[in-house]
């Protein structure tokens, strides 16, 4: 019997043994169905799944060939210089290919950049700000970014979850500090954290590898697979209520899942929050010294060391397809740049299939799927310059890199329903970042930065964001004031970014969706971005999707770019 089928049967039986009540739900049925279809069809249009074993890469930068100058026709063209595009370029350059990265904006990095958005001397991250994958991702670790100038900083605590009633569970890399913060649920958290400590590298390799990654999954062992199946088949509410007794602990995992568009009651939704929770306990919610842009700078250095080049202000208008193969790109200025081996697109999947192709069209069902593509929630982001630290009522929050403002499971559920209905949340759930707590270089001496976002509808049901930015910004500040009385008195300046502002800043952030599409189970695995082209390949030879619109999706882990590069090297290298 094929290993994939054995795995599916095992997953089902393991969940039954555990007595998961969700096995009777539609969500669990879909999960099992998807897993079986996934393992039956994954070979469509792909070579052997073990592609990484067929590729020889230099073990360290500097061992591979360095191109004195880029040739007239590069081996590979990468469209977009977000973290996935840069990661793809770094792997290709490391393998000895000549690489040209084309970036539409004036500066590289996509949403991983830092700028003075409020006042001079205050450095703010324009998008991603905290990086649980930064020191753990199997796609980033081989690039040795700390050797390229990247310095990671940590706050004493990583993730705090305070409520106005004074309760606050929290996660730290220090296990005993976490156990203490979880109170009477400390032993339950200890079991989760110790399991993750023993399985982290195998788990991340399985989750971030090119799907279906059956071998890495099986290396988790029977116990690990049973635990993972239990999480994967649960809603955030169901899993948390089964594991914890206090409301403070129960709101942690569902709250973390709302980094995406997964609500507490969504079928098969616990795994997103679970992964962020356990990563907070190991890699932590780290911040790069000097700003998120330091990650981009380190990736650029690796590309440069491999002889690649990055060209900014070069917006790609079309990808030219001839005889079923992607052969070149044309920029808006009319320049045509050929690629002798591969074109990797760090762009949105709908943009790739519906707008960028010239000389060919994808199959009709692919076009239809892209027109129906499910994006995640919109995002409303704010940055502040403060004249001192945030005056949190809870001392754990005062020591935490990230604060999650959600009062209870019911509060999180009500918030999710409001966003899905198109309403601006009356009591917004917030993800709040204190970068300057860990990295004093972000602000002048004695002063601080603050960063926060709430999930919102991309377009409010009232019609538009015009005239509503300041109103909702005030609502966010009032929410912080509940947990930190006196906060507003500390504000020196603020910057506001509604969903259309984020999309104007980076066209991949469609409607303010930060994750390259919904994180719902129906938009994952073999359906990310569309079946059967879920292994980074497209219907056209030499063309690969290297963005977060491909598996595993959101997060600065570099896996989408790394995996696309490995696919290209397997096919064209």
Secondary structure, 3 states (H helix, E strand, C coil): CCHHHHHHHHHHHHHHHCCCHHHHCHHHHHHHHHHHHHHHHCCCCCCCCCHHHHCCCCCCCCCCCCCCCCCCCEEEEEECCCHHHHHHHHHHHHCCCCEEEEECCCCCCCCCCEECCCCCCCCEECCCCCCCCCCCCCCCHHHCHHHHCCCEECCCEEEEEECCCCCEEEECCCHHHHHHHCHHHHHHHHHHHHHHHHHHHHHHHHHHCCCCCHHHHHCCHHHHHHHHHHHHCCCHHHHHHHHCCCHHHHHHHHHHHCCCCCCCCCCCCHHHHHHHHHHHCCCCCCEECCCCHHHHHHHHHHHHHCCCEEEECCCEEEEEEECCEEEEEEECCCCEEEEEEEEEECCCHHHHHHHHEECCCCCHHHHHHHHCCCCCCEEEEEEEEECCCCCCCCHHHHCEEEEEECCCHHHHHHHHHHHHHCCCCCCCCEEEECHHHHCHHHCCCCCEEEEEEEEECCCCCCCCCCCCHHHHHHHHHHHHHHHCCCHHHHEEEEEEECHHHHHHHCCCCHHHCCCCCCCCHHHCHHHCCCCCCCCCECCCECEEECCCCCCCCCCCCCHHHHHHHHHHHHHHC
